[in-house]
Amino acid sequence: MKHKAIKRRSVVLGIGATAGVAAVGGIAVSAQASSETASDSSSSSGGLVFDPDGYTEITTTLTDTDGTAHDVTYHFWKAITYVSKPVDEKYQSLIVSVPVEIDGKAVDASNAPIVLSNVIAGYVESSVAAATGIGGAAGSGTPPNGGGPSTSASPSPSASTTATPAPPGGGGAKAMPQMALLAGYVVVEPGARGRTTTNSADEYYGTAPAAIVDLKAAVRYLRANKGRIPGDTDRIVSAGVSAGGALSSLLGASGDSPLYDKLLKEIGAADASDAIFATGAWCPITDLEHADGAYEWNWGTNVTQSTGKVVDQTVSKDLQSQFAEYQAKLRLRGLKGSGFGTLTARNYDEYLVKQYLEPSATTYLTDLSDSDRETYLAKNTFITWKNGKATFAWDDFLTHVGTRKKTTPAFDAFDLSAGENNEFGTGTTKARHYTAYGAKNDTTGLTTKRVASDIPAKLDLMNPMHHLVGKANPKRTKHWWIRLGTNDTDTSHVISANLAAAAHRLGDQVNHLYYWDQGHGANIDLPDFVAWITDVTGYKSKKK
């Protein structure tokens, strides 16, 4: 029997242009909401059993990307621990939001797709413990907000740890939950352990592969509660940006892989599948063991933002050679219709230009007014505009982007200062090398110049390519949405392109494109992503 108590409260989800309104990448969320509690607690009873009655009913206003305001009522389940033996419940919990009425029309989301939206940034922990409504996931890493011209390829300088949604223009991970709810989908926001957390013994308990193990456990919780939790647990769509995008792609690639079984058992994950239906990945920073080489191949001649100088060219060329060797071993081919065969270090620049960059510029310029297009082309004379198409050379594109964000090596830093070094820390050791080149050239005075014996297995657990190249994982997702800003210098452009090529080679459906003149974290076509979910899942909204 439901216990009902009517109450009024304020739900502050962000700061907008006017007082009391939160701007959310094309969505404005009103600060005032009415709520009705259906149960005193949202905690699952009976172990990992979801409580269908444990929600709070919230009424709020969402404004879509066209500027139209919508009255939305939804059921909200506050933080639910998704494992039976949590290392830290603060992070190993999730929140659920289910729409029940939009603009006065009842919504039946009982069989709607479930959007699993994470806000993980920099492989740092995220939590929903304090969430009071949708969009309440709080990441401790710097949230990438995207957008901006060439010099703004770095993440937002605001390292907020609140649930404030990303500002309009670039979209971002924070806008996803609200957009999905407005579309009538069930929204699940999982927390996860991250690389900076330590226990009382100063041991790092959230380093690799903790985050992906936690996300898999969250999926298992949902699947184990099929028929109890609203939504179609066979149509889970993961979404994430930056490191969250990398984890989203990994979640899709590694579904039901036995490599994770022991780790999942240790934390008491539900005995269910962790395979997902579709993956949404924006600017995924992944394939970390090869990321340094790919970065130098892409940005080796660009000056660095912090120094205004090019990096050590000896190191850069060493890493570029490693990338060339790795790329040749992959034997990936260009997407169908691209006209490219095997992708190598010698032709990848031309492939990126023809397959992604020129089409991206063409779309951007086509959408401009005639006068604005003329002005843009006058300022960017490297672009040839003819018959409604943009063409240019790779070297001129690199000049257009300008500075690179990172020094060299970009990911496995010689001085162990990179976040990724921390990601592979262990015990009381904060940071470790995870590539042979990084270890060999260590500058911190380590007594050994070798990678630790446990690193190779952890790299496999953290790399979606491990599950797509060679013996492909049959339980992987077959639907991929991948996006990257053309001015994003947080990683190499080949990282997402390789991911797309690997999935495409397996016969998967791949929707991959680049946003022109956008930086890291750009997420400017969320309505298209929402429509894509409807398309690939075959879902038909039920509004009465």
N, C-alpha and C positions, 0 to 999 in steps of 0.2 A: 504493500500500500504506500502511495507517495505521500510524503510530508511536504506541504506547500507553505511557503512564507513569502509574502510580497515585500520587496524592498527597493529603494532607489539608491543608485550609486553612480559615480563617475568613472568612465573607462577612458583613461588617457593613453592613447596609442602613439602619440607623436605630436610634433609642433608644426603647425601649418602657417599659411600666410596671414590668417586671421585668428584671433583668440578663440580657443575651444575647438579648433578643427585641425586634424592631422593630415598632412599631404603625404600620399603614399604612391609615388611613381605612377601618377595618373588616377589614383584613388584618393578621395578625401574621406577620412573616418571621423564622424562627429564625436565629440568628447562626452556627450551625454548619452547614457544608455539606461534603459530600464531592465531589471532582471527579476526572474522568478525562480526560486530554488526548488528543484524537484526532489532533492534528497539532501540529507545533512552532510554527506561525504561523497566524494567522487572516487574514493579509493576502491579498487577491485576487491571483492570478497572471495574467499576460497582460493587463495594463491593468485594464479595468473588468469583469473576469470573476470572478464569485463562486466561491470554493473550497468545495465541499460538504463536504470533509473537514477544514476548518480550524477545528474547534470544540473547546471544552472541555465535558465533561459534568459537570453540577452537580446534586447532590441536596440539596434543602432542604425546609422545611416552610412552608406557607402556610395561614393561618387565614382562612376566609371571613367574610362579614358576619354569619352566624348563629353564629359562634364555633366552627365545626367545623374542626379541623386536617386538612390534607391533605399527604401526602407527594408531592412533585413532583420529577421528574427532567427536566432539559431540556438541550438543546445550546445553547451560548453561543459566538457569534463576537465576539471583541473588535474594537476600532475598525478599520473598513474605510474607506478613503478612497473617496468616491463620485464623484469627478471626476478627470480626468486632468491638469488644470492648476490645482491648488488654489492659492488665495491664502494659505490657512492650514489645513494638515491638522488642526491641533488642533481646529478647529471643523467642517471639512467632511468629517466622517466619521460613520459610523453603527455601531450594534451590533445584533445579531440574537439573539433567544431563541426556541427552538422546543421545545415540550413533547414528551416522548417517553413519559412514564409518569406517571400521576396515581393515587394510592392503589392501586398495584400493577397497574393496568390500562394496557396499552400504548396510546399515543395516536398515531394516524396524522394528522399535521398537514400532509401533503404538499399538500392542497388546501384548507386552512383559510383563512379571511380573514386578511389581514395588517393589524394595527393599527399605524399610524404615529403614535407618541405623542411629542409634543414637550413640553419643559418651559420653553419660552421665556417670560420674564416681562419686561415693560417694554421690549420690543424690544431686550433686551440679549442678548449672545452666550451660547450654551450649547455644552457640549463633552461628548463621550463618551470622550475620549482615555485617561482613567484608569479607565474602568469595568471592573469585574471580575465583573459579573453583572447580571441584570435589575434595572431601576430605577437604573442607574448613570449616567444622563444628569445632568449638573450644570449648572444655569443660574446665571449671575452676577447676574441680576436678583433682586429681592425676590419669592420665590415666594408667590403668594396661596393661603392655606390655607382661606379661607372660614369660614362659620359665624358665630355670634354675633348678638346683638341689634342694635338700631338704632345704637348708638354704636360698634359695631365694624365699620363698613362699610369701613374702611381695610384694606390688606393686613397680613399678619402683620408684627410688628416685627422678626422674625428674618430677616435677609437672608443665610441660609446659602448657601454655594457648594458644599456637599457633596451627595452623592446621598441624603441623608436623606429618606425618604418623609414626606409630610404627616401630621400627627397625625389621630387619628380624630375624627369629628364633621363636618368640612367636606369630607372627601375630598381633592380637589386633584389637580393634574397628576401628582404623584409616585405616587399609588395606581393609576393606570390600567394601567401595564405588568403589575403583578402580577395584577390582576384579569383582564386579557385572557389571560395565560398560564394561569391557573387554569381558564379557560373552554375551553382547548384551542386558542387562536388563536396564530398566529405574531406575535411582537412585534418591531417595529423602532423603535429610538430614534435619531433623527437629531440630530446637532449642527448648529449654524448660526452664521454670523457675526452680530455684533450691533453696536449703535451706539456702544459705548464703546471698541472696540479701535482701536489706532493702530500704524503701522509705525515703523521707525527714523527716518523723515523726519517723524514726528508727523502723518501723514495718516490720516484716519479711513477705514478700508476696509470697515467693516461697516454703514454707514448705508444707508438705503433706496435701492434695493430688495433689498439683499444677502440678507436672511433668507429672503424668499419665493423668490428665485432658488435659494438653497441647498436649500430644501425640495423644490422642483421637481426639482432635480438628483438628490436622494435618491430620489424616486419614479422617475425615469428609470433610475437604476441598478437598482432592483428590477425594473422592467419589462424592461430589457435582459437580465436574468438569469432570465427565465422558463424553468422546467424545470431550473434549477440551484439556485436558492434555494427552500427549502421555502415552501409557501403558494401561494395563488391570487393572482397578480399582477394579475388583472382585478378583484379584490375587495379593494382597498386602502381602509382606513377611517382617515381622519386624526382626531386628537384633540388638543385643546389648551385651555388656560385663560388668560384675560386676553389679553395680546398674542399668546400662543400660540393662543388661541381665534380671535382676529382672523386670524392667519396660516392657521389651519386652514380657516376659512371662505373666505379668499382662495384657498387651494389648491384648494378645491372649486369655486369659482366660475370660476376662470381656466384650467381644464384645457386644455392644448394651445393656449393663446392665442399667436399669433405675436408679440405684443408683447414676449415674453421671449426669443425665439430668439437674438438677438444676444448677450445677456448670458449665456445658457446656453452658447453656443458659446465665449465668452471663457474660461470656467472649465473647458472640456473635459467638459461633461455628456454622458452617453450619448445616442446617437441613438435615442431611443425616446419613447413617449408619457409625459406627466406628468399625465394625467387620473387622478382617483381616483374610487372608486365611491360613497363616502359621507363625510359630514363630521360630526364631533362638535365643537361649539364652546360653551365655557362662558364667560360674561361677556365676549364679544368686544369689545375696545376698537378700533373700526374706524370707517370713514367719517370719517377725521380732519379733512378740510377742512370738514366740517359739524358736527363734534362739539362745538365751542364753543357754537354756537347751540342745538343740541339739549340740551346740558347746562343752559344758562340757562333754556330753556323748562321743563325738568323741575325744577331745583333753585334757580331764581333767588331765591326768597323764603326759603330755608332759611339759617340762620346757618352760618358756616364753622367747621370744627373748630379750626383754628389760631388764630382771632381771637375767636370767640364773637360775631361781628357779621355782618350781611348784607353782601354785596359791593356795589360801586359799581353802583347801580341804573341809571344812565345807560348804562354799558357793558352791563349785563345786558339791558336792554330793546333796545339796538341789536342784540345778538346774537340775541335772541328774534325780532326782526323778520326777520333773515336766515334763521332756521330756518323761519319761516312761509312765506317765499317759496320756499325749497328744497323744503319738504314739498309745497307745492301743485304744483310742477313734476313731482314724482315720480308723481303720480296713482296711488298705491297704494290698494288697497282692503282692507278688513278680511277676515280669514280666513273661509272658507265657514262659514256657520252663526252668525257673530257678529252678524248683523243690521246691520252697518255697511257703508256704501258707501265713497266716497273718504275717505281719512284726511287730515285737515288739522290745523293747529295749534289750531283751534277745538274739534275733537271728539276729539283724540287722548287727552286725559285720561280722558274717559268710556270710550273704547275700551279703554285699558289697565286701567281698573278692572273693566269687565265681562268682557273677554276673558281677562285674566291674573290680576289682583290678587285679586278676590273668589273666583274658583275656587281660587287658591293658599291663601288664608286658610281657605276651606271645607275643603280637604283636610287642612290642618294641624289645624284644630279637631276635625274628625271623628276623626282618629287619636288624640286625647287621651282619657284617661279622663273620665268625667263630672265628677269632682271637680276634675281639672286644668283641664278646659275652663271650669268655673265660675269657678275662680280667675283664669284668663287673661282671661276676659271682664270680670271685676270690675275688673281692672287696665287694661283697654283698652276703655273704655266707648264709644268711637267706633264700635265694631263692633256691628251689630244681628244677632243670631243667631235665625233663625226658620225653622222647618221644615227644619232641617239645613243651612241656607245662611247664609253671611256676606255682609252688605252694608255699605257705608260710602261716604263721599264722598272725592273726590280730595284736597281740602284737608286733611281729617282724616288721610288716609294720609300726606301730607307731614309733618304734625306728628308723627305716630307715628315716622317714620323719624328725625327729629331733624336733626342737623347734616350738612352736606355736606362732603365731604373736600377739595374743591379750591376755589381762589380763581378769579377771573375775569381774563382768559380761562383756561379750565381746561387747554387743550391748546397753543394757540399763544400762549404768554405774552408780554406786551409786553416783558419784560426777558430773553427768551430762556432762561428757567430751566427750562422744562418738558422732560421726557424726549423728547417728540415734537419739540421744536425740535432736539434733538441727533440725532434719527432722520433729519432732513432736512439735516443738516450735510454738508459735502463738502470734500475735500482737507484742508487744515489748519484750515478753519473748523469749529469744533465745533458750532455751532448756527445755524439760520437760520429766518426766518419762512416759513410756507408758506400763509398766508391773506392776502388783501389788507387785511383789517381789522387783523390783527396787525402787518403791515409798516407800515401807515399810522400806527399808534399806538405804534411802537417807542420804548422809553425808554433804549436803550443807546447812542444817539448815532450810529447808522448814517447814512452820507451819502446813502443812497437809501431811499426809503419804498415801494419796489416789491418784489414777489416776484421772485426770480431766474427767468430764462427756462426753466431746466430743471425747475422745480418742477411745473408742470402735468402733464407726462408722468410724473413720479415718483408723483404722487398717483394717477393712473390705475393705475399698476402696483401700488399698495398698497391699493386700495379694491375689495372684492368687488362693491359696488354698480355699479361701472363695467361689470362683466361680466354683470349681471343686469337692468339697467334700460336701456331703449333697444333697441339691437341686442344681444339676449342671446347669450351664448356657448353654442353647441350642444353643446360638449364638457364642460360643467359637470357636477358631480355632480347626481343627481336625488333624493338622500336627505339630509335635514338633521335633525340633532339639536341643538337650541339651548336653553341654560339660562342663567338669571340669578337672583341673589338679590334679593328685593324691597327689601332695605336696602342694596343696592350703589350707592354714590354715586361710584364711580370713573368712571362714564360715565352717559349718559342711558338710561332704559328704552326710549326709542324706537329706539335703535340696533339692538338685537337684534330688536325688533318689526318694524322696517322690513326688515331682512334676511329675516325669516320671510315677510313680506307679499310681498316681491319674488320670492322663490323659489316661493311658493304661487301667485302669479299666472301663473307659467310652467308650472304643472301639476306641479311637483315635490312629492314627499312630504315634509311638514314636521312634525316633532315638537318643539313649542316650549312650554315652560312656565316659570314662575317659582317659586323656593323661598321660602316665606314666612319672614320674619324672618331671612333669611340674608344675609351680606355678600359682599364681593368674593372670588371664587375658590371659592365654594360648589360642591360636587360630591357631593351626598348620595344620588344614586340610580345609582351605578355598576353595580349588578347589573341594573338596568333597561336601561341603555345596552348592556351586554354581551348581554342578551336581544334588544335591538333589532337589534344587528348580525346575530345569527343569523336574525332575521326578515327583514330587508331583503336579506341575501345569499343566503338559502335554504340555508344551510350546515347539514349534519347531521354532528355529531361522530362520529368513528370511534374508539371505545374497544374494545379487545379483552380 
